[in-house]
Amino acid sequence: FSGVCGGEFSVLRSPQSVVFRDGSWPIPGERIPDVAALTMGFSVEEDLPWPGLAVGDLFHRPQATVLVTVKGVDKLPMKGFSYPIENAVPFSLDSVANAIHTLFSEETPVVLQLAPSEERVYMVGKANTVFEDLSVTLRQLRNRLFQDNSILSSLPLNSLSRNNEVDLLFLSELQVLRDIASLLSRHKHLAKDHSPDLYSLELSGLDEVGKRYGEDSQQFKDASQILVDSLQKFADEMFNLYGGNAVVEVVAVKEFNSPLSRKTRSILQASQSDSENPYNLAYAYNYNYSVIFNIVLWMMIGLALAVIVISYNLWNMDPGYDSIIYRMTNQKIRMD
């Protein structure tokens, strides 16, 4: 698959209700969000003819989906099922987040989408409370690394240096993984509610290490091994926090084939200029639009037909024979 595939999709941990098959079936890069949606029990617009995902228990869906995207490497030696990615294009879990927010809005699920190196974060529901102390800006990440309980005091750096900005960026992303699991462990009750949670993380620190030192350097090899160990530990922690009812997936991509950028909410809350939408185009509809449209349309048609039929019958009604009121009144008059 080296000619058509540009990455690897790995499933580190999954519950028994989600069945992944062992094989080398390539998965289209643009269908990765559909895999996440199907594992959570949501419907997708188009059928997914991918044999890697089998039909599991429909009545016991996972309580959380964790998807980590790693840039800068085609594959990582991870434990679990791995599948090559065909046509690695940029993807987003916004559709899955919208489905969770729409179906479970009253239960306020945890939805966290984060890209530390680009200072992008999107939180919905209880995530604003759970991860309010999470470091998200580059300055916060740097300060977090030099605190007493950071990974610098426990993680073997090997050839990496704490005085290099590129190395610190890579290590700060690993710090975010540890902090997410640590903060969530303080709110374990959220992992036992009835609403599913979603975590989407994008790590590009390894890519920066490869650009700075080269992919054949010792720094890149050490960083890759440290990342694999950290991801495996993070997967085990998240899986255990949700009582073994969570899906943890990793997408390793050397580089995306398309230069298209995803539209996300920035933590800097920068105002969007009019040049981003010069043609005043409408926003994209989600998959619930057709359902709501049909419900409203046929309800209006039914009400309109009911009004027409009732009005016609009232207009052509004979008060002496069709109305019980006039009929009883006429009989009373005759009796008198």
N, C-alpha and C positions, 0 to 999 in steps of 0.2 A: 504493500500500500504506500510505498514511499513516494510514488508519483502523484497521488491524489490526496493523501492525508497530510494534515499539518498539525498534529497534536495527538493527545491521548486523553480519554475520558475514563476516570477510575472511580470505582465505588468502594470506599474504604469500609464503611459499616452500613448495614441495613437490617431492619427487623424481618421477622419471618413472614409478615404480611406482604412484603415487597419482594418479588422473585426476580433476580437477575440471573441470566444464564451465562455460563462460561463459554466464551468463544471469541473469535477475532472478527466479528461483524463490525464494519465501519459505520459510524453514526454521523449523519449530516450535522455540521456545526450549527446550522440555523434551527435544528430541531431539538437542541439540548433543553431549551425552556419547556418544550412539550413533554420531554421525559420527566422533568421536575413536576410538571402539572399532573401527569398521569400517576406518578408515584404517590401524590397527595390525594388522589381521588377526584381531580377536576377533569372536566371535559376539554377537548381541544377542537379547534376548527377543522382540521384535517386528520384523517387516520394516520397513525404512525406505523408503517410496515417494517418495524425493526425487531428482529427476533431476540435481541438481547434482553428485552423486558417482557416477562410473561405476566399473565393475569394472576393476581394474588387475591388475598382476602379483601373483598370490597367493603366489609363491615368493620374492619379494623385498620384504618389508615394511619400512617405515621404521624406523630405529633409535631415533627419538625423536619425540615429539609435544610441542610447546610451545604452550600456549593462554594468552593474556593477555586478561583481562577488564578493560575500562576503563569506569568509571562516570562519568556526568555529561554524556555527549554521545551523540547518536543515530548519528552516523557520523563517520568520520575519512577524510581523503583519502589512503588507503593504496594502494600498488601491489599488483597481483594481482587475484584474483577476489573479488568482494563480492556478498553476498546479503542481502536484508532478512530480519529476524527477525520471525516472527509469534508473538505472545503471549510476550513476554519475561518469563519466570518465572525465579526463582533455580534454578540447576543446580549440580551438583557432579560431579567426575570421580572420586569415590570408587569407583564400580564398576569403572572402568578401572584404578585403582590396585590394587584388590583382585585383579583378574584378573592383572595383572603380578606381583604379590607371590605369588599362588598358583601360577602356571605357571612362574615363574622364580625361585623362592625360593632355590634352591641357587646361583644365579649372582649373587645380590644386585644387582639392577638399581637405577638411580638414580630415585627418586620424590621430587619436591619440590613441595609445595603451600604457597603463601605468600601472605599478605595483610598487607603491612607496616603499613598504617595501623591495622589492628585487632589487630596483634601476634599473628597466628595463623600457625603453621607446622606442617607435617607432613612428616617425612622418613623414608624407608625405604631400606634397603640401603646402598649406597656413598654415598648423599647425606649421611649423618652424618659421613663422613670428608671428602668433597670440600668441603662447605659448613659446616664447623665454625667457620670464621672469618667467616661471613656475618653482617652486622648485621641483627637481626630486631626488637629492641625499639625503641621511640621514642627512648629515650636513646642507644642505640647508633647509631641512624641519624643523630641530630643530631651526635654526636661524629664520625661518619665523614665528614660533609660538610665539617668544618673541618680535615680532615687535608690534607697537602700534595698528595697525588695524587687528590683528589676532583674531581667534575665542576665545582665552583665555580671552579676555576682554569682550566678549558678551555671551559666552556659559556657562550655569550652569554645573559645573563639578560634583556636588554632592559628591559622595564618591571617585571619581578619583582625582589623585594628579598630579600636574605639576612638581613634583620632582622625579617621577618614570619614568624610561626609557620606560617601556611597555605602560604606560598611554600616554606618549608623542608620541609614535609611532602611537597609535590609533588616537589621536587627530590630528596628522600631516596629516593622510589620509583624515580626514574631512576637514582640511584646504585646501587640494588639490582640493576637490570638490568645495569648495567656490571660489577658485582662478580660476578654469576653467570657471565657469559661469561668474566671474567678468571680466576676460580677453576677453572672447568671446563677452561680452556686449559692449566692446570698438570697436569691428569690426562687427557690426550688418549687414553690407552689405554682409558679407560672408554667412550669413544665408538666404540670399534672391537670391543667384545665382542659376544656373541650375544644378549644380553638387551636388550629395548627399554626406553627411559627415558621418563619423563613429567615435564613441568614445567607447573604450573598456578599462574598468578600473577594476583592481583586488585589493581588500582590504582584508588584512589578520590581521589587528590590533585587531579585535575582537577575533580572534582565539588566539592571544598571550595573551590577557587579560584573556580569559578562562583558558589557561594553567597556568598562573601566580597566579590567585586568586581562580580558580575553577568555574564551571558553576553555582553553587548554591550561589555564593558570591554576595554581594550587588554591588560590582564593576562591575561584569559581567552584572547584571540586568540594572544598570544605563547606562553602555556603550551600551547595546542593544537598550535601549529607545532613547538615544542620536543619535545613528546611524540611527534608523528608522526615526526620525524627520529630520535629515540632508539629508537623501536620498529622503524623500518626498519633502523637500524644493528644493533640487537640481533638481529633476524631474520637478517641476513646473517652475523653472527658465529656464531650457533648453527648455521645451515645449513652453514657452512664447517667448523666444528669436527666435525660428524658426516659430513664428506665428501660433502655434498650429499644425504644420505639422512635428512632430517628434515622434518617438517611443522610450520610455524609459522603459527599462526592468532591472530586478534585479534577479540574480541567487544566492540563498542561499544554500551553501553546507557545511555540517559538515566536511567531508573529502572525497577526491576522492578515488574511488575504485581501481584505477590503479596507480602504482608509476611512470608511464611514465612521463617524463619531456618534456616540449615544447621548441622548439628551437626558441629563440627570439634574437633580436638585443640588445646588452647591451650598456648603455650609457658610460660605462667605455672603450668601444672599445677595449676589450681584444682580442688579436690575438688568433684564433682558432688553436690548435695544430693538428698535423697530426694524433694523436691517436683518434680524434673524428670521423674520417672516414678512418679506417685502410684498408678497402677493396676498396677504391677509387670508391665508388658507385656514380651513376649519381643522379642529383637532381630530385625531384619529379615533374612531369608535372602537370600543372593545366588543367581545363576543356576546355580551348581554344585550347589545343594542337591538338586534333582530328579534329577540324574545320579547322585550318590552314593547317594541314597535307593533308586533303582531297582537299582543294582548290589548293594547290601547286601540288599535285599528278595529279589530273585530268587536270589541265592546262598544265602541261608538256606532258601528254599523248596526249591531243588535238593538241598541237603544233607539236609534233613528227609526228602524223598522217597527219597533214596538209602539212608538209614538204615532206613526202613520196609521197602523192598524187600529189602534184605540180611537184615534181621531175620526177615522172613517166610520167605525161602528157607532160612535156617538152621534155623528152627523146624520146617519140614516136610521136612527132608532125611532120606533113608534112609541110614544109615551104610554099609550093606552094598552099596549100588548107586551112591549119589551121591558117596561119598568115596573117593578113590584110596588113602588111607591104609589104611582098613579092607579095601578090596578086595585090596591087595597082601598084607596080613597074613593073610587067609583063604586065599589061594593058597599061602602059605608053610607054613601049618599043615597043609594037605592033602598037600603034598609030603612033609612030615616023617612 
